[in-house]
Amino acid sequence: MARREFETLTPQMFYILLVLYHPMHGYDIMQEVSRITNNEIQIGAGTLYTLLPRFEKECYIELVKEENKKKIYQLTSLGKKKLLMEKERMLKQIQILDEIDAQE
Amino acid sequence: MLLNDDLQNILEKEAKEGWIFKKISNSMLKFKKEEPQDIKYQIDFSSPTQEYKEILKQDGYEFVDNFTELSIYKNNNINAYDLQTDETTRLLSLERMFTPKHPIIFFLVNVFYLCILEFFRLIVFDSLRSLGTILQSIDVWCIYLILLLLFLVEIFITLEQYLYKCIVHCQLQQKKYYLLPTKIIEIIIKILSIIMIILGIYILVSQIFDNHWIDFIVKTLILYGIITLFRYMITKIAYRIESEPMQKIVKIVTFILYICAFTFVSSTEISKETKNNIKPYMNDTQINQDIYSNIFYTSYVSTIEDFDTIYKKEEYEVCLNDFIAKEIFKSEISYYERETRMPTQEEIDKITEETGEWSSNDVPYQSYENAIETYHKYSNSLVDECYYNDLVFIARKDQTILISYLQNEDNYIDQVLNHYFK
């Protein structure tokens, strides 16, 4: 069951992983996600702090250092792989959509 | 209630009417009347680390109260963003809350329950001989039933938790099969709890008939205090600690302290005096007096147990009404028939055949009809019925029963009856 948790990423999960290409702590993640999505996606603190330990457990992200009791995380190679798999999945969806749309 | 997604809405609606949410516990929410205001409430399941708390503070969230892992925050700015913005993630954290007990702990707890139940079962089933003996041991029956119900409730709660976990898990896939069984289990737990409360009230009431009632009330209050403190420590304080090892240590220490305090308080006797207003016939300097009582009868027992002299015992029982007195009289007849009879060789052989040895405890009780045959009837105008054998006599007058071992005195039975009933 634990394995299936992140079978597909929700947009919120996706963006959290995405911004962690650069090391960052919690509050910055929330700010950065709203910035790059033009405030379209807002991440709640509860959601973020539920996901961070779980991503760490799955080895998608790792703890880089702790500053003033703030934990700074960064994406791991496994996390990058996960994002690329997501990309493939989305591309496939788009491709199928295009195919069916073209037939109409 | 924990599953209820409407909890936030309820709190917000109450706040609009001026009822500000203050406290949450297992079974209730506590509100305080203030000015009606718009407050945004959020439910969260994350453990509150320093970093997390600071972020919440920056956005105007204020911690109100928690119950185990469920924390409730409020924000005076109703336009503040939600804490949980992703449904899948919210369900994942909900699921963690409903993790049933570890199977080993579950197993140990139940084995412990079964051991206690077995111990009580031996006492309780021994009293199944007749209505009279059941009436006499009604308190033990109550405790036995309460323990049995606790055991069942424990199992049902685990089952319920498991179902909750399934529900949360299935919400991820938009299924709701499990709602009905959970509702049914909830109702079963409620019914069992109500029966338990009724039995508990009975025990409380019956203690008031007892001599030790001050003792009992003081103890109950102290124990109640200890339990409340224990629950507070576990459900509130422990879950507000940041580091997980520390949280575990606090939980374990609290649990050990709780067990110690509980055993200490329940094993100490606060008032040692027992009032006894029944004066026994026998004259001796070393009379032990005891009172046993439940709501059906009160028994005053005076004994002298001295291995040099003949065993002396007088028992005076006051019952609630004639019917109960008759039933208890019957059970006493068969009880003392066994007490005063030397088992026949046939009986001993039968017992040794089964167990390899025998003790007087293994000798079976005779039914009242058979037992009464071994007694002689004694006529005295003071009492309704009176029977005696070589060692003991048992008399009944209306609601009172008198039992005494015979002593070497002239007209002993008459003397004792005169003493008690005149």
Interface residues (C-beta under 8 A of the other chain):
Chain A: M1 E5 T10 Q12 M13 H25 G26 Y27 M30 Q42 I43 G44 A45 G46 T47 Y49 T50 L51 R54 K69 K70 K71
Chain B: Q42 D44 F45 S46 T49 Q50 E51 Y52 I55 L56 Q58 D59 Y61 Y81 D82 L83 Q84 T85 D86 E87 T88 T89 R90 L92 S93 H169
